[in-house]
Amino acid sequence: MENTLEKLKALLKNSMPDTDTEQITRDSDLLSDLGLDSLNLMLLAIVAEDEFNIRFETGFHPETVGDLCDYIDKAEAKTV
Amino acid sequence: MKSYFESERYENSRKYFEDIFNDELKAEFAYLPTVTALLEKSCAHFSAHTALTDTKSSVTYKELYEQVAHRRALLDEAGIPAGGHVGVMCRNNFDAAEWFLAVTTSGRVLMMMPVSLNAQAITGISAKFDYDAVIADDEFLPLTEGLKIPVIDAAKTSEAVADAADINADTTAAIFFTGGTTGAPKGAVLTHGALMRGSRNGCLYKGNTLHKKSIMMLPLSHIFGSVMGFLSGLYAGDTLCTCPDVKSGIGLIPVFRPTTLVLVPGIVEIILGIASMKGAAFLGDLHMVLCGAAPVPPRLMSEFKKYGIEMLAGYGLTEGANLTAGNYDTDVKPHSMGHIYPGQDYRVVDGELLIKGDNVMQGYYKDPEKTAEVLDSDGWLHTGDLVSFDDEGYITITGRKKNIILLPNGENVSPEEIEDLFYQSPMVRDCLVKEDLKNGHAVLAIEILPVAQAFAGKTEQETEAALTALMQEINARLPSYKRVAKLTVRTEDFKRTGAMKVSRLQQ
């Protein structure tokens, strides 16, 4: 959902202020477009878990921003 | 001529570290020659104090001592020979900590295995390092199915007890993986004396006390996690909280409320990022952070200071049992890595730091060629780090002689290892992997000079698309920290060395 994408962008901006969030779309690749390594992703996961009140499974390895949004939307639907 | 150890320079370095303690702490942090001696001391001095906890259950120092004796008995019952090599593949949990101590104090050789290894890598490593057995958490047992050596469920123990073996400082204790310059991981062979010198050095900092609370955030397969994150903690009678991975460890900070953390800069960034969003309460009782294993940006220290938390930076390498230099007064020289720890001689040759002492590895396991590249016949370890010393003996790392890229998460990446994968493609004439910034984050970048014939008649966009596809295909085979995030297609040749190799220094 659009809302999830916007919330994720805000989380990225707040937790990693150096990140340029203007150009982010669902298709943005987390590594090659955003330059997020495994530690940056961990930070994003921790703040997103808090924001969306969900838990990321250990085996979840998102490639794109869209993968993250879909996972969050699905997990949120379950908790509602 | 006086030896270095009788010199004024050595005396100054010794005093720098040791005069910060009162007599009680000096005695508590006295050098011990073996892991067995450490375990005995901890049991005798801190018996009823909690050694390990996962916030639900806990183990006292006395219980830890006893559990380790039962685990040793199981190693005997499994028929693992004296001096045998034992791989341990566990997350940081009670089992991992107890097996670490049981294997080493039984006189066997420990190899803590990174939990990111796949089945194929486990088979390869077991053969290369002559494993006699593997101990694994149930989560990893399926990955060991192809092994032809005994595999022990890490949760198991024995009813019986076995005494510690008769060992000394020169007995081999462990082999630690370290980034290979040509791809395959090397194994740095460390004695009990080396591990204990490292962990004793890990105690030498301003403000260190007994019975701190810490979270074992770094894996025991990493020398910094093993030495400073674990053994130095046992030295001081600390309560160590285990956690299955870094993410859970960070989540434990406001729950377990550690007073001290041993971290790499990448994790410091995460913790500071969360604290900036959630506020200081997230950091609980934390007042000291010990940081190393990768270059430590001074700004991290000032960030922590805003929360009243002190951060001390240190420098070390796997081949020197982790702790070579440390800073006990970071405020004075935040760019510095402090003073060389006592117990080591050092010299600077052509700008490169050389160290010598009982903390230095015996060599890379079964790799005399690679060993000879870093360890000379006089016992000097060539660190590959370019350094400068100021008049007061503070050391600053100015660069690296070797081509290893040290990422903020403390992982070593050999550019050649990744370049080799690209060279297997008929599209790549030459390439160069280096560290670069992408969107404000440190990442691995590659420049590729394509084979002209492979792209005859193709547009620049088509060439880039084909090479991007190659990059994605190679990335998919690599662990996440080794993936290349940025690709540049070169139209001009690289600058080259006299031997026509791509020059790493002059692009």
Interface residues (C-beta under 8 A of the other chain):
Chain A: N14 S15 M16 D18 T19 D20 L31 S32 D33 L34 G35 L36 D37 S38 L39 N40 M42 L43 A45 I46 V47 D50 T58 H61
Chain B: D245 V246 K247 I250 G251 G266 I267 E269 I270 G273 I274 S276 M277 K278 L407 P408 N409 L437 K438 N439 G440 H441 A442 V443 M471 Q472 N475 S480 Y481 R483 A485 K486 L487
